[in-house]
């Protein structure tokens, strides 16, 4: 049964540093256990701050980055190298300075890729890439040790938006058309895929996130508030700053 914990930090800067340190330790532990590790990245300002913080920590060298598989939870369907792509932001903030094995870095397809401007085909392509790396005995997905998620003001995670058709999707990867947040076309892991990760970390900072965070932890419906439908296999960890935690009931604040 998944354990849910809430960790509250003083401000966004401390939050980013703490998440970075925690992620390094988790990757080291995963490699000690299995020889390799898998992480699913997210986008956004807080995520970029976390990635920069990892790059600044001396402990990052304790990770064998050549044995880390890097995936993405969602992507804006834009041309490769576009500054608004989550991949571009992650590469600039961290990935380009790490000794990663390029074959183990798996960005979602771009709008100018081999499939052209077809998000459905791009989603199917990413699903096939995931299936190729699937764990023995599973049909569709590799091993995700940690899956990072931001939380939107409306409670969306990855590119799964409230009341959007993708909130009902059961395939592991879906195209998103008509996103309420620009750009309108995206690719995303679905909630069933997200919930296969050993640990899911939801990272949020700022007062504008407090209502969604509070409602999700209070048990809102996953279609109305996708963040409420997230649950890691072993652990679901909410990593917040004080402003984002304002509406969280004290009983949930099990860690600080």
Number of C-alpha atoms within 10 A of each C-alpha: 8 14 12 19 16 22 19 22 23 12 15 21 15 16 24 27 19 17 24 23 17 12 20 18 16 18 24 20 16 18 19 12 10 8 12 20 25 22 22 20 22 25 23 17 12 20 24 20 20 26 23 19 21 24 17 13 13 8 13 20 13 11 20 17 21 16 17 22 23 21 21 25 25 29 25 24 28 21 16 17 13 15 12 17 21 26 27 17 21 22 15 15 19 18 19 11 10 14 13 17 13 10 9 16 15 16 18 27 26 25 20 13 14 11 14 13 15 17 22 17 16 25 23 18 16 23 19 16 16 20 16 13 16 15 14 9 6 11 12 17 20 20 19 23 25 24 24 24 27 25 21 22 16 17 26 24 29 26 28 29 24 20 14 19 14 23 22 14 15 13 16 22 27 27 22 24 17 12 15 12 10 9 13 12 20 28 28 26 27 25 26 18 18 28 20 21 26 19 25 27 24 22 24 32 25 17 17 14 22 25 17 27 29 20 17 21 18 14 12 17 14 21 20 18 25 28 31 22 20 22 25 23 17 17 18 23 20 25 24 29 24 20 19 25 27 18 18 20 11 10 7 15 15 11 11 11
